[in-house]
């Protein structure tokens, strides 16, 4: 049921330490989840292989597309069958990419080893099998365990009720093994999770019931308490719910969460989308866990929008592997931010760049300053392309010098807030990072236009490197 500690030796996948990972090979390709579900085009979602090697003749191009065998999946997040948590285990390798489909409930297993530039489908875990054996549906975040098992957070039952949520376990052959958490210890709501074995702890975040969020955003649902505000603290690896942290009104919809990469550290951050706060969680002297708001993004007073104020709406966050910088996305305001977190209690803004959003120049929505003046963000065109939508997902290179960004959140929400995405498709950017003093700058030489796909415009979400990254690798 749980994870066997100490099973890994010293010669396997990933890296021995986070700092060793920073010296790993530079990325040359990246895998991107691409979605047709919700665009009106009856095509299957696909996994794109993108060339990110500046010395390659196919740099900044999609060089392969692996289409899924079904329509209507909504590929969302992804993970690996093995990562640095299994460093040294000679029986494992970082070979299979795990692709949960949040709408259909399928889990695809992709072989990236036979031909990394042209991965192939290895196995499909069907939703009927998952529901029959666990009652789980709407699979979301995936992490590998040192035991060889795969753990996937699931957001509800097959009918979209939150009460059916929990954590799915697949074995090393990708068979449904059962639930990870002990009976009666499922969270109130589910979303993302991260484990920190040296503190014998796993913490999960929470969104809301699939029956609520899959229909689009309705502010009344927030007022009715249908969206979550809790973190759930579990004992690791045995799956007992030890503590529930109520983040209150400042912590509505806590989504992506990350512990610091140093496995000895007992602190991390979660991005709370609706209230646009970064909340720090940490272990106290008595062994319990607590939280505090570390960063607040002020809403903008705006004109010509559905509400008088525009929140940042934090979607994705990540931490550089050396634990020096925190990055996060403001999906609606349109900026990506970089904070120095060498003092975890007092993050300092050191970089910011606008790459879209609702208040960019040319949009009908304008922001209003305290003195009554109006303004809009200056978003540059890249290779003649106006940047559509708002940034949503980010991925950082191992050395911390390159940040990649896509701009699809979830098809229903994309159509609601950025209808142009469904019509014209997503894009992918690369941002140069100053790792000395801080700073972000768009690379004008890199641009992937998913609006120019052979089967028509699609939307792009999660990104993964074959060699691992700072949102999938965990150290034990």
C-alpha positions as CSV (number, residue, x, y, z in Angstrom):
1,X,0.0,0.0,0.0
2,X,2.7,2.4,0.9
3,X,6.3,3.1,-0.2
4,X,9.2,1.0,1.0
5,X,11.9,3.4,2.2
6,X,15.5,2.8,1.3
7,X,14.8,0.5,-1.6
8,X,16.9,2.6,-4.0
9,X,20.7,2.1,-4.4
10,X,23.1,4.5,-6.0
11,X,23.2,3.9,-9.7
12,X,19.8,4.6,-11.2
13,X,17.5,7.2,-12.7
14,X,17.6,10.9,-11.8
15,X,20.2,12.6,-9.6
16,X,21.6,12.0,-6.1
17,X,20.9,15.6,-5.0
18,X,19.1,18.6,-6.3
19,X,22.4,20.5,-6.8
20,X,23.6,17.5,-8.9
21,X,20.5,17.9,-11.0
22,X,21.4,21.5,-11.8
23,X,24.5,20.2,-13.5
24,X,22.6,17.7,-15.6
25,X,22.5,17.9,-19.4
26,X,20.8,20.8,-21.1
27,X,17.3,20.1,-22.4
28,X,17.1,19.5,-26.2
29,X,13.4,18.4,-26.5
30,X,10.3,18.9,-24.4
31,X,7.0,17.0,-24.3
32,X,3.9,19.1,-24.4
33,X,0.3,18.0,-23.7
34,X,-1.9,19.3,-26.5
35,X,-5.7,19.4,-26.3
36,X,-8.5,19.3,-28.8
37,X,-11.2,18.5,-26.3
38,X,-13.4,21.5,-25.9
39,X,-12.2,23.3,-29.1
40,X,-15.1,22.1,-31.3
41,X,-12.7,20.0,-33.4
42,X,-13.4,16.2,-33.2
43,X,-9.8,15.2,-32.9
44,X,-7.9,13.3,-30.3
45,X,-5.5,15.1,-27.9
46,X,-1.8,14.5,-28.6
47,X,1.6,14.6,-27.1
48,X,3.9,17.0,-29.0
49,X,7.6,16.7,-29.1
50,X,9.1,20.2,-29.3
51,X,12.7,20.9,-30.3
52,X,14.3,23.3,-27.9
53,X,18.0,22.9,-29.0
54,X,19.2,26.2,-30.5
55,X,21.8,24.3,-32.5
56,X,19.2,22.1,-34.2
57,X,17.9,22.7,-37.7
58,X,14.4,22.1,-36.3
59,X,14.7,24.4,-33.3
60,X,11.5,25.9,-32.1
61,X,9.3,23.4,-34.0
62,X,7.0,20.6,-33.2
63,X,8.9,17.5,-34.6
64,X,6.5,14.8,-33.6
65,X,2.9,14.3,-32.6
66,X,1.6,11.2,-30.8
67,X,-2.2,11.2,-31.0
68,X,-4.2,9.4,-28.4
69,X,-6.6,6.6,-29.5
70,X,-9.7,8.3,-28.2
71,X,-11.5,11.7,-28.5
72,X,-12.5,13.7,-25.5
73,X,-9.7,13.0,-23.0
74,X,-8.5,16.4,-22.0
75,X,-4.8,15.6,-21.3
76,X,-3.8,17.8,-18.4
77,X,-0.9,17.0,-16.1
78,X,1.8,14.4,-16.4
79,X,4.5,12.6,-14.5
80,X,7.1,9.8,-14.7
81,X,7.3,6.2,-13.8
82,X,10.6,6.9,-12.1
83,X,12.5,10.0,-11.0
84,X,15.2,11.0,-8.5
85,X,13.2,9.3,-5.7
86,X,14.5,6.1,-7.3
87,X,18.0,7.3,-7.9
88,X,20.4,4.4,-8.0
89,X,17.8,1.6,-8.4
90,X,19.3,-0.4,-11.3
91,X,15.9,-2.1,-11.9
92,X,14.2,1.2,-12.9
93,X,14.6,3.9,-15.5
94,X,12.9,7.1,-16.4
95,X,11.2,5.6,-19.4
96,X,7.4,6.0,-19.2
97,X,5.5,9.3,-19.2
98,X,2.2,9.1,-17.3
99,X,-0.6,11.1,-18.9
100,X,-3.8,11.3,-16.8
101,X,-6.9,12.5,-18.8
102,X,-8.9,14.6,-16.4
103,X,-12.2,14.4,-18.3
104,X,-12.3,10.9,-19.7
105,X,-10.6,9.3,-16.7
106,X,-8.1,7.4,-18.8
107,X,-4.4,7.2,-17.9
108,X,-2.0,6.8,-20.8
109,X,1.5,5.4,-20.4
110,X,3.9,6.6,-23.1
111,X,7.3,5.0,-23.9
112,X,9.9,7.7,-24.4
113,X,12.9,5.4,-24.4
114,X,12.7,3.6,-27.8
115,X,12.8,6.9,-29.6
116,X,12.8,10.0,-27.4
117,X,11.9,12.3,-30.3
118,X,9.0,10.1,-31.3
119,X,7.5,8.5,-28.2
120,X,5.0,5.7,-28.6
121,X,1.9,4.5,-26.7
122,X,2.7,1.7,-24.3
123,X,-0.5,1.1,-22.4
124,X,-4.0,2.6,-21.6
125,X,-5.4,2.3,-18.2
126,X,-9.1,2.4,-18.8
127,X,-11.5,4.4,-16.6
128,X,-13.8,1.5,-16.1
129,X,-11.0,-0.5,-14.5
130,X,-10.1,2.4,-12.2
131,X,-13.7,3.0,-11.1
132,X,-14.4,-0.7,-10.5
133,X,-11.4,-1.2,-8.3
134,X,-11.2,2.2,-6.5
135,X,-14.2,4.3,-7.2
136,X,-11.9,7.1,-8.4
137,X,-12.2,9.3,-11.5
138,X,-11.0,12.6,-12.9
139,X,-7.2,11.8,-12.5
140,X,-5.0,14.9,-12.2
141,X,-1.4,15.0,-10.7
142,X,1.0,12.1,-11.0
143,X,4.2,11.3,-9.0
144,X,6.4,8.3,-9.0
145,X,7.3,6.6,-5.7
146,X,10.6,4.9,-4.7
147,X,8.7,1.6,-4.4
148,X,8.1,1.7,-8.2
149,X,4.4,2.5,-7.8
150,X,2.7,5.5,-9.5
151,X,0.5,7.7,-7.4
152,X,-2.2,9.9,-9.0
153,X,-4.6,12.3,-7.3
154,X,-8.2,11.9,-8.4
155,X,-10.6,14.8,-8.0
156,X,-13.9,12.9,-7.6
157,X,-16.0,9.9,-8.5
158,X,-17.4,9.0,-11.9
159,X,-20.4,11.3,-11.3
160,X,-18.2,14.3,-10.5
161,X,-18.8,14.3,-6.7
162,X,-15.9,15.4,-4.6
163,X,-16.7,12.9,-1.9
164,X,-15.3,10.2,-4.1
165,X,-11.9,11.7,-4.5
166,X,-8.6,10.3,-3.3
167,X,-5.3,8.9,-4.5
168,X,-4.9,6.1,-7.1
169,X,-2.0,3.7,-7.0
170,X,-0.7,1.9,-10.1
171,X,2.0,-0.7,-9.8
172,X,5.2,-0.8,-11.8
173,X,3.4,-2.6,-14.7
174,X,0.7,0.1,-14.6
175,X,-2.0,-2.1,-13.2
176,X,-4.6,-0.6,-10.9
177,X,-3.4,-1.5,-7.4
178,X,-5.9,0.4,-5.3
179,X,-6.1,3.6,-3.2
180,X,-3.1,5.0,-1.4
181,X,-4.8,6.6,1.5
182,X,-6.2,4.5,4.4
183,X,-10.0,3.8,4.3
184,X,-11.9,6.8,5.7
185,X,-8.9,9.1,5.2
186,X,-9.8,10.7,1.9
187,X,-9.4,14.5,1.7
188,X,-12.4,16.9,1.5
189,X,-11.4,17.9,-2.0
190,X,-8.4,17.0,-4.1
191,X,-6.0,18.5,-6.6
192,X,-2.2,18.4,-6.4
193,X,0.2,16.8,-3.9
194,X,3.9,16.5,-2.9
195,X,5.6,14.3,-0.5
196,X,8.7,14.9,1.7
197,X,9.8,11.5,3.0
198,X,12.4,12.7,5.6
199,X,9.6,14.5,7.4
200,X,7.3,11.5,6.8
201,X,4.7,13.8,5.3
202,X,2.6,14.2,2.2
203,X,0.5,17.3,1.7
204,X,-2.3,17.7,-0.9
205,X,-4.1,20.8,-2.1
206,X,-7.8,21.1,-3.2
207,X,-9.9,22.7,-5.9
208,X,-13.6,21.6,-5.8
209,X,-16.0,19.0,-7.2
210,X,-15.5,18.1,-10.9
211,X,-19.3,18.6,-11.3
212,X,-18.6,22.2,-10.4
213,X,-15.4,23.3,-12.1
214,X,-16.0,21.3,-15.4
215,X,-19.0,23.5,-16.1
216,X,-16.9,26.7,-16.0
217,X,-16.4,29.3,-13.4
218,X,-19.4,30.8,-11.6
219,X,-18.7,33.2,-8.8
220,X,-21.8,32.1,-7.0
221,X,-20.2,28.7,-6.6
222,X,-17.5,30.4,-4.5
223,X,-20.1,32.1,-2.3
224,X,-21.9,28.7,-1.9
225,X,-18.7,27.0,-0.6
226,X,-18.3,24.7,-3.6
227,X,-14.6,25.6,-4.0
228,X,-12.0,24.5,-1.5
229,X,-9.6,26.2,0.8
230,X,-7.8,23.4,2.6
231,X,-4.5,21.6,2.6
232,X,-4.5,18.0,3.8
233,X,-1.5,16.7,5.8
234,X,-0.9,12.9,5.6
235,X,1.6,10.6,7.2
236,X,4.0,9.2,4.7
237,X,4.1,6.5,3.4
238,X,1.1,4.9,5.3
239,X,-1.6,7.3,4.1
240,X,-3.2,8.4,7.4
241,X,-4.8,11.9,7.3
242,X,-3.2,13.7,10.3
243,X,-4.2,17.3,9.9
244,X,-6.4,19.6,7.7
245,X,-5.3,23.2,7.3
246,X,-8.1,25.6,6.7
247,X,-6.5,28.5,4.7
248,X,-9.6,30.7,5.2
249,X,-10.8,33.4,3.0
250,X,-7.2,34.3,1.9
251,X,-6.6,30.8,0.7
252,X,-9.5,30.0,-1.7
253,X,-8.7,27.3,-4.3
254,X,-5.2,26.2,-3.4
255,X,-3.9,24.6,-6.6
256,X,-0.3,23.8,-7.5
257,X,2.0,23.1,-4.5
258,X,5.7,22.5,-4.0
259,X,7.9,21.6,-1.1
260,X,11.5,23.0,-1.3
261,X,13.7,20.5,-3.1
262,X,16.1,20.0,-0.3
263,X,14.6,16.8,1.3
264,X,15.7,18.1,4.8
265,X,13.5,21.2,4.5
266,X,10.1,21.3,6.1
267,X,8.5,24.2,4.1
268,X,6.8,24.8,0.8
269,X,4.3,27.0,-1.0
270,X,0.9,26.7,-2.6
271,X,-0.7,29.1,-5.1
272,X,-4.2,30.0,-4.2
273,X,-5.9,30.9,-7.5
274,X,-9.1,32.8,-6.6
275,X,-7.6,34.9,-3.8
276,X,-4.3,35.3,-5.7
277,X,-2.1,34.6,-2.7
278,X,1.0,32.4,-2.3
279,X,0.7,30.6,1.0
280,X,3.7,29.1,2.8
281,X,3.2,25.9,4.7
282,X,5.7,24.8,7.3
283,X,6.3,22.4,10.2
284,X,6.1,23.8,13.8
285,X,8.1,23.0,16.8
286,X,5.5,20.6,18.1
287,X,5.5,18.6,14.9
288,X,2.2,19.9,13.5
289,X,1.9,22.0,10.3
290,X,0.9,25.6,9.9
291,X,0.6,28.2,7.2
292,X,0.9,31.9,6.4
293,X,0.4,34.2,3.4
294,X,3.8,34.8,1.9
295,X,2.9,36.8,-1.2
296,X,-0.3,38.7,-2.2
297,X,-1.1,39.8,-5.7
298,X,-3.4,42.8,-5.6
299,X,-6.5,42.8,-7.8
300,X,-6.6,45.5,-10.5
301,X,-9.5,47.9,-10.6
302,X,-10.8,47.5,-14.2
303,X,-13.3,48.7,-16.7
304,X,-15.2,46.7,-19.3
305,X,-14.9,43.4,-17.5
306,X,-17.5,41.2,-15.8
307,X,-16.4,42.4,-12.3
308,X,-15.0,45.7,-11.1
309,X,-11.8,44.0,-10.0
310,X,-9.5,41.6,-11.9
311,X,-7.6,39.1,-9.7
312,X,-4.2,37.8,-10.7
313,X,-5.6,34.2,-10.5
314,X,-2.4,32.3,-9.7
315,X,-2.4,29.0,-11.7
316,X,1.0,27.4,-11.8
317,X,4.0,27.8,-9.5
318,X,7.4,26.2,-9.3
319,X,10.6,26.4,-7.3
320,X,14.1,26.3,-8.9
321,X,16.0,23.2,-8.0
322,X,18.5,25.1,-5.8
323,X,15.5,26.5,-3.8
324,X,16.6,30.1,-4.5
325,X,13.7,31.3,-6.7
326,X,9.9,30.8,-6.7
327,X,8.1,31.4,-10.0
328,X,4.4,31.8,-10.5
329,X,1.7,32.7,-13.1
330,X,-1.0,35.3,-13.0
331,X,-3.4,33.8,-15.6
332,X,-5.8,36.7,-15.8
333,X,-3.5,39.7,-15.2
334,X,-1.0,38.1,-17.7
335,X,2.4,38.2,-16.0
336,X,5.0,35.7,-14.8
337,X,6.8,36.6,-11.6
338,X,10.1,35.5,-10.1
339,X,10.8,35.8,-6.3
340,X,14.0,35.3,-4.4
341,X,13.0,32.9,-1.5
342,X,16.4,32.4,0.1
343,X,14.6,33.7,3.2
344,X,11.5,31.6,2.8
345,X,9.4,33.8,5.1
346,X,10.1,36.9,3.2
347,X,10.0,36.4,-0.6
348,X,11.4,39.3,-2.7
349,X,10.1,40.2,-6.2
350,X,13.2,40.2,-8.6
351,X,11.7,39.5,-12.0
352,X,8.4,40.1,-13.8
353,X,7.3,39.9,-17.5
354,X,3.9,40.3,-19.2
355,X,3.2,37.7,-21.8
356,X,-0.6,38.1,-22.3
357,X,-3.6,38.6,-20.0
358,X,-6.9,40.5,-20.1
359,X,-5.4,44.0,-19.7
360,X,-2.8,43.9,-22.5
361,X,-2.9,46.7,-25.1
362,X,-5.5,46.1,-27.7
363,X,-7.9,44.5,-25.2
364,X,-11.2,46.2,-24.3
365,X,-10.4,45.7,-20.6
366,X,-8.4,48.5,-19.0
367,X,-7.0,48.9,-15.6
368,X,-7.6,52.0,-13.5
369,X,-4.9,53.5,-11.1
370,X,-5.7,55.1,-7.8
371,X,-5.5,58.6,-9.4
372,X,-8.1,57.6,-12.0
373,X,-5.7,57.1,-15.0
374,X,-6.1,54.0,-17.2
375,X,-3.4,51.7,-18.3
376,X,-2.8,48.4,-20.2
377,X,0.2,46.1,-20.1
378,X,2.7,46.3,-22.9
379,X,2.9,42.7,-24.3
380,X,5.4,42.4,-27.2
381,X,4.6,40.5,-30.4
382,X,6.9,37.5,-31.0
383,X,7.9,36.7,-34.5
384,X,4.9,38.8,-35.7
385,X,2.5,37.0,-33.4
386,X,0.2,38.8,-30.9
387,X,0.3,36.8,-27.7
388,X,-3.1,35.3,-27.0
389,X,-4.8,34.4,-23.7
390,X,-2.8,34.5,-20.4
391,X,0.2,32.4,-19.3
392,X,-0.9,29.2,-17.4
393,X,1.8,26.5,-17.2
394,X,5.5,26.9,-16.7
395,X,8.6,24.6,-16.7
396,X,12.1,25.5,-15.7
397,X,15.4,24.1,-17.1
398,X,17.5,22.1,-14.7
399,X,20.1,24.9,-14.6
400,X,17.4,27.4,-13.9
401,X,18.2,29.6,-16.9
402,X,15.3,29.0,-19.2
403,X,11.6,29.1,-18.4
404,X,9.0,27.7,-20.8
405,X,5.4,28.8,-20.7
406,X,2.1,27.6,-22.3
407,X,-1.3,29.3,-22.0
408,X,-4.2,26.8,-21.7
409,X,-5.8,26.2,-18.3
410,X,-8.7,23.9,-18.9
411,X,-10.9,23.9,-22.0
412,X,-14.1,25.0,-20.4
413,X,-12.4,27.9,-18.6
414,X,-10.3,28.8,-21.7
415,X,-13.5,29.3,-23.7
416,X,-15.0,31.3,-20.9
417,X,-12.2,33.8,-20.2
418,X,-10.1,33.6,-23.4
419,X,-12.4,32.4,-26.2
420,X,-9.8,33.3,-28.8
421,X,-7.7,30.3,-27.6
422,X,-10.3,27.8,-28.8
423,X,-10.5,29.6,-32.1
424,X,-6.8,30.4,-32.8
425,X,-5.0,27.9,-30.5
426,X,-2.3,28.2,-27.8
427,X,1.4,29.1,-28.1
428,X,4.5,28.3,-26.2
429,X,7.2,30.8,-25.2
430,X,10.7,30.6,-23.7
431,X,11.9,33.2,-21.2
432,X,15.5,33.8,-20.3
433,X,16.2,33.9,-16.6
434,X,18.8,36.0,-14.8
435,X,19.9,33.6,-12.1
436,X,22.3,36.0,-10.5
437,X,20.3,39.1,-9.6
438,X,16.9,38.0,-10.9
439,X,15.1,39.1,-14.0
440,X,12.9,37.7,-16.9
441,X,13.2,38.4,-20.6
442,X,11.3,36.8,-23.5
443,X,13.5,35.0,-26.0
444,X,12.4,36.4,-29.4
445,X,14.0,33.4,-31.2
446,X,11.6,30.8,-29.8
447,X,7.9,30.6,-30.5
448,X,5.6,27.6,-31.0
449,X,2.3,28.4,-32.6
450,X,-0.2,25.7,-31.8
451,X,-2.7,27.5,-33.9
452,X,-0.8,26.2,-37.0
453,X,-1.3,22.5,-36.2
454,X,-2.1,20.2,-39.2
455,X,-5.5,19.2,-37.6
456,X,-6.3,22.8,-36.7
457,X,-5.6,25.0,-33.7
458,X,-5.2,23.2,-30.3
459,X,-4.5,24.2,-26.7
460,X,-1.3,23.4,-24.9
461,X,-0.8,22.6,-21.2
462,X,1.8,20.7,-19.2
463,X,5.5,20.3,-20.3
464,X,8.1,17.7,-19.4
465,X,11.7,17.1,-20.2
466,X,13.0,13.5,-20.8
467,X,15.7,14.1,-18.2
468,X,13.4,15.2,-15.4
469,X,12.6,18.7,-14.0
470,X,11.8,20.7,-10.9
471,X,8.1,19.8,-10.8
472,X,8.4,16.0,-11.1
473,X,11.6,15.0,-9.3
474,X,11.5,14.4,-5.5
475,X,14.4,13.4,-3.4
476,X,14.3,11.0,-0.5
